[in-house]
Amino acid sequence: MGQARKYDFCILGGAGMQGTIVAKDLITSGYSIFIADINRARAQKLSKKYPEMATYSYVDVNDIELTIDVIKRSGSYVVIN
């Protein structure tokens, strides 16, 4: 049996300008999100604002193996970039 889904969406760059807008829209619509971003401080700030709906992880999308690992750990079926 596969891993249970943890988050509805994984947002690569979720702490950036557009990613933050998408994240807030999804959270206010009742979805849980996994924020993956190179900017740890901004990602952490956003996830602390919505602790029950969001979490974050560091990712540098130039590191393909790390990016794949982060997406898998999120358990999401949908990845937004």
N, CA, C and O atoms as a GROMACS GRO file, in nm:
protein
  324
    1MET      N    1   0.084  -0.118   0.000
    1MET     CA    2   0.000   0.000   0.000
    1MET      C    3   0.088   0.124   0.000
    1MET      O    4   0.188   0.127   0.071
    2GLY      N    5   0.053   0.225  -0.078
    2GLY     CA    6   0.134   0.346  -0.092
    2GLY      C    7   0.122   0.439   0.028
    2GLY      O    8   0.038   0.421   0.116
    3GLN      N    9   0.209   0.538   0.029
    3GLN     CA   10   0.211   0.637   0.134
    3GLN      C   11   0.082   0.720   0.131
    3GLN      O   12   0.036   0.761   0.024
    4ALA      N   13   0.024   0.744   0.248
    4ALA     CA   14  -0.096   0.828   0.256
    4ALA      C   15  -0.061   0.972   0.220
    4ALA      O   16   0.045   1.022   0.256
    5ARG      N   17  -0.150   1.036   0.149
    5ARG     CA   18  -0.128   1.174   0.110
    5ARG      C   19  -0.130   1.262   0.234
    5ARG      O   20  -0.220   1.251   0.317
    6LYS      N   21  -0.031   1.348   0.246
    6LYS     CA   22  -0.021   1.436   0.361
    6LYS      C   23  -0.075   1.575   0.329
    6LYS      O   24  -0.142   1.636   0.412
    7TYR      N   25  -0.047   1.624   0.211
    7TYR     CA   26  -0.085   1.760   0.173
    7TYR      C   27  -0.157   1.756   0.039
    7TYR      O   28  -0.128   1.673  -0.047
    8ASP      N   29  -0.250   1.848   0.023
    8ASP     CA   30  -0.324   1.855  -0.104
    8ASP      C   31  -0.236   1.905  -0.218
    8ASP      O   32  -0.246   1.856  -0.331
    9PHE      N   33  -0.150   2.002  -0.189
    9PHE     CA   34  -0.065   2.061  -0.292
    9PHE      C   35   0.077   2.081  -0.240
    9PHE      O   36   0.098   2.111  -0.123
   10CYS      N   37   0.174   2.063  -0.329
   10CYS     CA   38   0.313   2.098  -0.304
   10CYS      C   39   0.342   2.218  -0.395
   10CYS      O   40   0.323   2.209  -0.516
   11ILE      N   41   0.386   2.328  -0.337
   11ILE     CA   42   0.412   2.448  -0.416
   11ILE      C   43   0.562   2.474  -0.419
   11ILE      O   44   0.621   2.513  -0.318
   12LEU      N   45   0.624   2.452  -0.536
   12LEU     CA   46   0.765   2.484  -0.553
   12LEU      C   47   0.774   2.635  -0.572
   12LEU      O   48   0.707   2.691  -0.658
   13GLY      N   49   0.857   2.699  -0.491
   13GLY     CA   50   0.863   2.845  -0.494
   13GLY      C   51   0.746   2.906  -0.419
   13GLY      O   52   0.703   3.018  -0.448
   14GLY      N   53   0.694   2.833  -0.322
   14GLY     CA   54   0.574   2.875  -0.249
   14GLY      C   55   0.592   2.996  -0.161
   14GLY      O   56   0.493   3.050  -0.112
   15ALA      N   57   0.715   3.040  -0.138
   15ALA     CA   58   0.738   3.158  -0.056
   15ALA      C   59   0.767   3.282  -0.140
   15ALA      O   60   0.788   3.391  -0.087
   16GLY      N   61   0.768   3.266  -0.271
   16GLY     CA   62   0.790   3.380  -0.360
   16GLY      C   63   0.663   3.462  -0.375
   16GLY      O   64   0.562   3.433  -0.312
   17MET      N   65   0.669   3.564  -0.458
   17MET     CA   66   0.554   3.654  -0.474
   17MET      C   67   0.430   3.581  -0.525
   17MET      O   68   0.324   3.589  -0.462
   18GLN      N   69   0.442   3.511  -0.635
   18GLN     CA   70   0.326   3.439  -0.691
   18GLN      C   71   0.291   3.316  -0.607
   18GLN      O   72   0.174   3.285  -0.589
   19GLY      N   73   0.393   3.248  -0.557
   19GLY     CA   74   0.370   3.130  -0.476
   19GLY      C   75   0.294   3.161  -0.348
   19GLY      O   76   0.209   3.082  -0.305
   20THR      N   77   0.323   3.276  -0.288
   20THR     CA   78   0.253   3.317  -0.166
   20THR      C   79   0.106   3.344  -0.194
   20THR      O   80   0.019   3.307  -0.115
   21ILE      N   81   0.078   3.406  -0.307
   21ILE     CA   82  -0.061   3.433  -0.345
   21ILE      C   83  -0.136   3.302  -0.365
   21ILE      O   84  -0.248   3.286  -0.316
   22VAL      N   85  -0.074   3.209  -0.436
   22VAL     CA   86  -0.136   3.077  -0.459
   22VAL      C   87  -0.156   3.005  -0.326
   22VAL      O   88  -0.262   2.949  -0.301
   23ALA      N   89  -0.054   3.007  -0.241
   23ALA     CA   90  -0.062   2.939  -0.111
   23ALA      C   91  -0.177   2.994  -0.027
   23ALA      O   92  -0.256   2.916   0.026
   24LYS      N   93  -0.187   3.124  -0.016
   24LYS     CA   94  -0.294   3.185   0.064
   24LYS      C   95  -0.431   3.153   0.006
   24LYS      O   96  -0.525   3.127   0.080
   25ASP      N   97  -0.443   3.154  -0.126
   25ASP     CA   98  -0.570   3.123  -0.190
   25ASP      C   99  -0.611   2.978  -0.161
   25ASP      O  100  -0.727   2.951  -0.129
   26LEU      N  101  -0.516   2.887  -0.172
   26LEU     CA  102  -0.546   2.746  -0.144
   26LEU      C  103  -0.582   2.723   0.002
   26LEU      O  104  -0.675   2.649   0.033
   27ILE      N  105  -0.509   2.786   0.092
   27ILE     CA  106  -0.535   2.770   0.235
   27ILE      C  107  -0.674   2.824   0.270
   27ILE      O  108  -0.749   2.758   0.342
   28THR      N  109  -0.707   2.942   0.220
   28THR     CA  110  -0.839   2.998   0.251
   28THR      C  111  -0.951   2.918   0.186
   28THR      O  112  -1.068   2.932   0.224
   29SER      N  113  -0.918   2.836   0.088
   29SER     CA  114  -1.017   2.747   0.025
   29SER      C  115  -1.024   2.612   0.096
   29SER      O  116  -1.101   2.525   0.056
   30GLY      N  117  -0.944   2.596   0.202
   30GLY     CA  118  -0.951   2.475   0.284
   30GLY      C  119  -0.852   2.366   0.250
   30GLY      O  120  -0.861   2.256   0.306
   31TYR      N  121  -0.757   2.394   0.162
   31TYR     CA  122  -0.658   2.293   0.124
   31TYR      C  123  -0.535   2.302   0.213
   31TYR      O  124  -0.502   2.409   0.265
   32SER      N  125  -0.467   2.189   0.230
   32SER     CA  126  -0.339   2.188   0.301
   32SER      C  127  -0.229   2.196   0.197
   32SER      O  128  -0.240   2.141   0.087
   33ILE      N  129  -0.122   2.265   0.233
   33ILE     CA  130  -0.014   2.288   0.136
   33ILE      C  131   0.122   2.258   0.197
   33ILE      O  132   0.144   2.269   0.318
   34PHE      N  133   0.211   2.219   0.109
   34PHE     CA  134   0.351   2.194   0.142
   34PHE      C  135   0.432   2.295   0.063
   34PHE      O  136   0.435   2.289  -0.060
   35ILE      N  137   0.496   2.388   0.131
   35ILE     CA  138   0.572   2.495   0.066
   35ILE      C  139   0.717   2.449   0.052
   35ILE      O  140   0.782   2.413   0.150
   36ALA      N  141   0.767   2.450  -0.070
   36ALA     CA  142   0.906   2.414  -0.097
   36ALA      C  143   0.972   2.535  -0.161
   36ALA      O  144   0.930   2.581  -0.267
   37ASP      N  145   1.076   2.586  -0.096
   37ASP     CA  146   1.138   2.708  -0.145
   37ASP      C  147   1.283   2.716  -0.099
   37ASP      O  148   1.322   2.653  -0.001
   38ILE      N  149   1.360   2.793  -0.172
   38ILE     CA  150   1.500   2.815  -0.137
   38ILE      C  151   1.512   2.918  -0.024
   38ILE      O  152   1.612   2.920   0.049
   39ASN      N  153   1.410   3.004  -0.010
   39ASN     CA  154   1.410   3.108   0.092
   39ASN      C  155   1.346   3.052   0.220
   39ASN      O  156   1.224   3.056   0.236
   40ARG      N  157   1.429   3.003   0.308
   40ARG     CA  158   1.379   2.938   0.429
   40ARG      C  159   1.302   3.034   0.519
   40ARG      O  160   1.198   2.997   0.574
   41ALA      N  161   1.351   3.155   0.535
   41ALA     CA  162   1.288   3.250   0.626
   41ALA      C  163   1.146   3.284   0.582
   41ALA      O  164   1.054   3.284   0.663
   42ARG      N  165   1.127   3.312   0.454
   42ARG     CA  166   0.992   3.346   0.404
   42ARG      C  167   0.899   3.226   0.408
   42ARG      O  168   0.781   3.240   0.441
   43ALA      N  169   0.950   3.109   0.376
   43ALA     CA  170   0.868   2.988   0.379
   43ALA      C  171   0.826   2.955   0.522
   43ALA      O  172   0.711   2.919   0.546
   44GLN      N  173   0.918   2.968   0.615
   44GLN     CA  174   0.887   2.942   0.755
   44GLN      C  175   0.785   3.043   0.807
   44GLN      O  176   0.693   3.005   0.880
   45LYS      N  177   0.799   3.168   0.771
   45LYS     CA  178   0.705   3.271   0.814
   45LYS      C  179   0.563   3.239   0.766
   45LYS      O  180   0.467   3.251   0.841
   46LEU      N  181   0.552   3.199   0.640
   46LEU     CA  182   0.421   3.166   0.584
   46LEU      C  183   0.361   3.043   0.652
   46LEU      O  184   0.242   3.041   0.684
   47SER      N  185   0.442   2.941   0.675
   47SER     CA  186   0.389   2.820   0.738
   47SER      C  187   0.351   2.844   0.884
   47SER      O  188   0.259   2.779   0.935
   48LYS      N  189   0.420   2.935   0.952
   48LYS     CA  190   0.385   2.966   1.090
   48LYS      C  191   0.254   3.044   1.097
   48LYS      O  192   0.181   3.037   1.197
   49LYS      N  193   0.223   3.117   0.992
   49LYS     CA  194   0.098   3.194   0.987
   49LYS      C  195  -0.022   3.100   0.978
   49LYS      O  196  -0.130   3.132   1.028
   50TYR      N  197  -0.003   2.985   0.916
   50TYR     CA  198  -0.109   2.885   0.897
   50TYR      C  199  -0.059   2.747   0.942
   50TYR      O  200  -0.047   2.656   0.860
   51PRO      N  201  -0.031   2.731   1.071
   51PRO     CA  202   0.035   2.607   1.117
   51PRO      C  203  -0.042   2.477   1.094
   51PRO      O  204   0.019   2.371   1.082
   52GLU      N  205  -0.172   2.483   1.090
   52GLU     CA  206  -0.249   2.360   1.071
   52GLU      C  207  -0.271   2.327   0.924
   52GLU      O  208  -0.314   2.216   0.891
   53MET      N  209  -0.241   2.421   0.836
   53MET     CA  210  -0.268   2.401   0.694
   53MET      C  211  -0.143   2.396   0.608
   53MET      O  212  -0.149   2.357   0.492
   54ALA      N  213  -0.029   2.435   0.664
   54ALA     CA  214   0.091   2.446   0.581
   54ALA      C  215   0.217   2.407   0.657
   54ALA      O  216   0.227   2.423   0.779
   55THR      N  217   0.310   2.354   0.582
   55THR     CA  218   0.445   2.330   0.634
   55THR      C  219   0.540   2.363   0.520
   55THR      O  220   0.498   2.390   0.408
   56TYR      N  221   0.669   2.362   0.550
   56TYR     CA  222   0.766   2.399   0.448
   56TYR      C  223   0.888   2.309   0.454
   56TYR      O  224   0.913   2.238   0.552
   57SER      N  225   0.964   2.315   0.345
   57SER     CA  226   1.092   2.248   0.337
   57SER      C  227   1.182   2.327   0.243
   57SER      O  228   1.136   2.384   0.145
   58TYR      N  229   1.308   2.327   0.275
   58TYR     CA  230   1.406   2.389   0.186
   58TYR      C  231   1.419   2.307   0.060
   58TYR      O  232   1.422   2.184   0.066
   59VAL      N  233   1.427   2.374  -0.054
   59VAL     CA  234   1.457   2.306  -0.179
   59VAL      C  235   1.523   2.405  -0.274
   59VAL      O  236   1.483   2.521  -0.283
   60ASP      N  237   1.623   2.357  -0.344
   60ASP     CA  238   1.686   2.430  -0.454
   60ASP      C  239   1.656   2.346  -0.577
   60ASP      O  240   1.711   2.237  -0.592
   61VAL      N  241   1.569   2.396  -0.665
   61VAL     CA  242   1.525   2.315  -0.778
   61VAL      C  243   1.639   2.282  -0.875
   61VAL      O  244   1.621   2.200  -0.965
   62ASN      N  245   1.753   2.345  -0.859
   62ASN     CA  246   1.870   2.306  -0.938
   62ASN      C  247   1.924   2.171  -0.895
   62ASN      O  248   1.995   2.105  -0.970
   63ASP      N  249   1.888   2.130  -0.774
   63ASP     CA  250   1.927   1.999  -0.721
   63ASP      C  251   1.809   1.904  -0.746
   63ASP      O  252   1.715   1.898  -0.667
   64ILE      N  253   1.815   1.832  -0.856
   64ILE     CA  254   1.704   1.748  -0.900
   64ILE      C  255   1.670   1.641  -0.797
   64ILE      O  256   1.552   1.620  -0.768
   65GLU      N  257   1.768   1.574  -0.742
   65GLU     CA  258   1.743   1.467  -0.644
   65GLU      C  259   1.673   1.522  -0.520
   65GLU      O  260   1.579   1.460  -0.469
   66LEU      N  261   1.717   1.638  -0.471
   66LEU     CA  262   1.653   1.700  -0.355
   66LEU      C  263   1.510   1.740  -0.389
   66LEU      O  264   1.420   1.720  -0.307
   67THR      N  265   1.488   1.793  -0.506
   67THR     CA  266   1.354   1.834  -0.548
   67THR      C  267   1.260   1.713  -0.553
   67THR      O  268   1.146   1.720  -0.506
   68ILE      N  269   1.306   1.605  -0.610
   68ILE     CA  270   1.226   1.482  -0.616
   68ILE      C  271   1.194   1.433  -0.476
   68ILE      O  272   1.081   1.395  -0.448
   69ASP      N  273   1.294   1.434  -0.388
   69ASP     CA  274   1.274   1.389  -0.249
   69ASP      C  275   1.170   1.475  -0.178
   69ASP      O  276   1.084   1.422  -0.108
   70VAL      N  277   1.179   1.606  -0.194
   70VAL     CA  278   1.085   1.698  -0.128
   70VAL      C  279   0.942   1.674  -0.178
   70VAL      O  280   0.848   1.670  -0.100
   71ILE      N  281   0.928   1.657  -0.309
   71ILE     CA  282   0.794   1.632  -0.365
   71ILE      C  283   0.739   1.500  -0.311
   71ILE      O  284   0.621   1.493  -0.275
   72LYS      N  285   0.820   1.398  -0.305
   72LYS     CA  286   0.775   1.269  -0.251
   72LYS      C  287   0.738   1.281  -0.104
   72LYS      O  288   0.636   1.226  -0.061
   73ARG      N  289   0.818   1.353  -0.026
   73ARG     CA  290   0.789   1.369   0.117
   73ARG      C  291   0.660   1.445   0.140
   73ARG      O  292   0.592   1.424   0.241
   74SER      N  293   0.624   1.534   0.048
   74SER     CA  294   0.500   1.611   0.065
   74SER      C  295   0.378   1.521   0.057
   74SER      O  296   0.275   1.551   0.118
   75GLY      N  297   0.389   1.412  -0.016
   75GLY     CA  298   0.276   1.321  -0.033
   75GLY      C  299   0.168   1.377  -0.122
   75GLY      O  300   0.060   1.319  -0.131
   76SER      N  301   0.194   1.488  -0.188
   76SER     CA  302   0.094   1.555  -0.272
   76SER      C  303   0.081   1.489  -0.408
   76SER      O  304   0.178   1.437  -0.463
   77TYR      N  305  -0.041   1.491  -0.461
   77TYR     CA  306  -0.065   1.446  -0.597
   77TYR      C  307  -0.045   1.560  -0.696
   77TYR      O  308  -0.021   1.537  -0.814
   78VAL      N  309  -0.055   1.684  -0.646
   78VAL     CA  310  -0.047   1.800  -0.734
   78VAL      C  311   0.072   1.886  -0.692
   78VAL      O  312   0.087   1.920  -0.574
   79VAL      N  313   0.157   1.920  -0.789
   79VAL     CA  314   0.271   2.007  -0.767
   79VAL      C  315   0.250   2.132  -0.850
   79VAL      O  316   0.222   2.126  -0.970
   80ILE      N  317   0.264   2.247  -0.784
   80ILE     CA  318   0.250   2.376  -0.852
   80ILE      C  319   0.387   2.440  -0.855
   80ILE      O  320   0.458   2.442  -0.755
   81ASN      N  321   0.422   2.494  -0.973
   81ASN     CA  322   0.551   2.562  -0.987
   81ASN      C  323   0.527   2.693  -1.059
   81ASN      O  324   0.621   2.768  -1.083
   0.00000   0.00000   0.00000
